[in-house]
């Protein structure tokens, strides 16, 4: 917990508008794992007119803020604590920059799968360790410098490329129906486009993946 308490407050207050292209048409019951202050969930509640939004995080100060924005907000460590019984028949789960912080994200995905409504979805954002800013430094300079945030956040426990990120999200039998990329700079996005997609994964810092329950 100490490493999270030392992070800058801006780390926790972020409305993730980058997920908008991957949102399902409707979602009445929404939960977020690693909700921080609940900014993204509050935005989705307004967008959908959802009847229930709930968020969970290990950061107590963030949850104190989230309680004023959400229907439910609790301090929960998803690797040691059971999710509440009211987390059931959920239309949309968000796991945004959280799975890489877990020892066993595969077990979490399986648990969320069981709590999804028929046709419900999980949207995850997962850092791409293949990004050239990391891979080139490691390959040519032997650099693996941990930081307070970003791809080499010192609190990351797992690292993914496209194949392993998709394998994680489909490990419980969910169907992947959207995979997108986030770029750090416009130049990176342009390079990916000019390469006809051949350099897309090398230039992207993050995957956005949506999986759905059949």
C-alpha positions in Angstrom: 0.0 0.0 0.0 2.9 2.4 0.7 3.9 2.6 -2.9 0.4 3.7 -3.9 0.1 6.3 -1.1 3.3 7.8 -2.5 1.9 8.4 -6.0 0.9 11.9 -7.1 -2.8 12.6 -6.8 -3.1 13.1 -10.6 -2.4 9.3 -10.9 -5.9 8.6 -9.4 -8.0 11.3 -11.0 -8.5 10.4 -14.6 -11.6 10.1 -16.7 -10.7 7.5 -19.3 -12.4 8.9 -22.4 -10.1 6.7 -24.6 -12.4 3.7 -23.9 -15.5 5.4 -25.5 -15.0 3.7 -28.9 -15.1 0.3 -27.1 -18.2 0.8 -25.0 -21.2 -1.4 -25.6 -24.5 0.3 -26.7 -26.1 -0.1 -23.3 -24.9 -0.8 -19.8 -27.2 -0.5 -16.8 -25.0 -2.2 -14.2 -21.3 -1.2 -14.3 -18.4 -2.1 -12.0 -14.8 -1.0 -12.1 -11.8 -2.8 -10.6 -9.2 -0.2 -9.6 -11.7 2.6 -9.9 -9.4 5.3 -8.2 -11.6 8.3 -7.4 -14.5 7.1 -9.7 -14.1 9.7 -12.4 -14.6 7.3 -15.2 -17.5 5.5 -13.6 -19.3 8.8 -12.9 -18.9 9.8 -16.5 -20.3 6.4 -17.7 -23.3 6.7 -15.3 -24.2 10.0 -17.0 -23.6 8.6 -20.4 -25.8 5.5 -20.0 -28.2 6.7 -17.3 -27.1 3.5 -15.4 -29.1 2.4 -12.4 -26.0 1.1 -10.6 -22.3 1.8 -10.7 -19.8 0.4 -8.2 -16.0 0.8 -7.9 -13.3 -1.0 -5.9 -9.7 0.0 -5.1 -7.0 -0.5 -2.5 -6.3 3.2 -2.2 -8.4 4.5 0.7 -8.1 8.2 -0.1 -9.4 7.6 -3.6 -12.3 5.5 -2.4 -13.3 8.3 0.0 -13.8 10.5 -3.0 -15.5 7.8 -5.1 -18.2 7.3 -2.4 -19.5 10.8 -3.2 -19.8 9.9 -7.0 -20.9 6.3 -7.2 -23.7 4.1 -5.9 -21.1 1.8 -4.1 -17.4 2.3 -3.5 -15.3 0.0 -1.3 -11.7 -0.6 -0.3 -11.1 -4.1 -1.6 -8.0 -6.0 -2.6 -9.4 -8.3 -5.4 -6.6 -10.8 -4.8 -7.3 -11.4 -1.1 -10.9 -10.2 -0.7 -14.1 -11.6 -2.1 -16.2 -9.2 -4.2 -19.6 -8.3 -2.5 -22.6 -10.4 -3.5 -24.2 -7.4 -5.1 -21.6 -7.6 -7.8 -23.7 -9.9 -10.0 -25.4 -9.7 -13.3 -23.0 -6.9 -14.4 -23.3 -5.5 -17.9 -19.8 -3.9 -18.0 -16.7 -4.4 -16.0 -13.7 -2.1 -16.4 -10.2 -3.1 -15.6 -8.2 -0.1 -16.7 -4.5 -0.3 -16.0 -5.0 -2.7 -13.1 -4.4 -6.3 -14.3 -0.6 -5.7 -14.6 -0.6 -4.9 -10.9 -1.9 -8.3 -9.9 -0.1 -11.5 -9.0 -2.9 -13.6 -10.7 -5.0 -11.6 -13.1 -6.2 -14.8 -14.7 -8.2 -15.7 -11.6 -9.8 -12.3 -11.5 -10.9 -12.5 -15.1 -12.5 -15.9 -14.4 -14.3 -14.4 -11.3 -15.6 -11.4 -13.3 -16.8 -13.7 -16.1 -19.0 -15.5 -13.7 -20.6 -12.3 -12.5 -21.3 -10.9 -16.0 -24.9 -10.7 -17.4 -25.6 -12.6 -20.6 -23.9 -10.5 -23.3 -22.0 -8.5 -20.7 -18.5 -7.2 -21.4 -15.2 -6.5 -19.8 -13.0 -3.7 -21.1 -9.4 -3.7 -20.1 -6.4 -1.4 -20.8 -3.1 -3.3 -20.6 0.4 -1.8 -21.1 2.4 -3.1 -24.1 5.9 -4.0 -23.0 6.9 -4.3 -26.7 6.8 -0.5 -27.1 10.0 0.6 -28.7 10.7 3.1 -25.9 11.2 0.0 -23.6 12.3 -2.7 -25.9 15.0 -0.6 -27.7 16.4 0.6 -24.3 16.5 -3.0 -23.1 18.0 -4.4 -26.3 20.7 -1.8 -27.0 21.4 -0.2 -23.7 20.5 -2.8 -21.1 18.0 -0.3 -19.5 15.1 -1.3 -17.4 14.5 1.7 -15.3 11.5 1.5 -13.0 9.4 4.7 -12.5 6.5 6.1 -10.6 4.1 5.6 -13.5 4.0 4.4 -17.1 5.1 1.2 -18.7 7.8 0.5 -16.2 5.7 1.5 -13.1 7.5 -0.1 -10.2 4.2 -1.5 -9.0 3.7 -3.6 -12.1 4.0 -7.4 -11.5 3.0 -8.7 -14.9 4.0 -7.6 -18.4 2.2 -8.3 -21.7 2.4 -8.1 -25.4 -0.6 -8.4 -27.8 -0.8 -12.2 -27.8 -0.5 -12.7 -24.0 -2.9 -9.8 -23.3 -5.6 -11.4 -25.5 -4.8 -14.8 -23.9 -5.4 -13.3 -20.5 -8.7 -11.7 -21.5 -10.0 -14.9 -23.1 -8.6 -17.4 -20.6 -12.0 -18.1 -19.0 -13.8 -18.5 -22.3 -14.9 -14.9 -23.0 -15.0 -13.9 -26.7 -12.7 -11.0 -27.8 -14.6 -8.7 -30.1 -12.4 -5.5 -30.1 -8.7 -4.8 -29.8 -7.3 -1.2 -30.0 -4.1 0.6 -29.4 -3.2 3.8 -27.5 -0.2 5.9 -28.6 1.9 8.2 -26.5 2.7 10.6 -29.2 1.2 11.6 -32.6 4.5 10.7 -34.2 4.2 7.1 -33.0 0.6 6.9 -34.4 1.8 8.3 -37.7 4.6 5.8 -37.9 2.2 2.9 -37.3 -0.1 4.2 -40.0 2.8 4.8 -42.5 4.0 1.2 -41.9 0.6 -0.1 -43.0 0.2 -1.4 -39.5 3.5 -3.4 -39.4 4.9 -1.2 -36.6 1.6 -0.7 -34.8 2.4 -2.8 -31.8 6.0 -1.5 -31.6 4.7 2.1 -31.5 1.8 1.6 -29.1 2.0 1.9 -25.4 -1.2 0.2 -24.5 -3.8 -2.3 -25.6 -7.6 -1.7 -25.2 -9.4 -5.0 -25.3 -13.1 -5.8 -25.0 -14.3 -9.3 -24.4 -17.9 -10.4 -24.2 -19.9 -13.2 -22.5 -21.7 -15.3 -25.1 
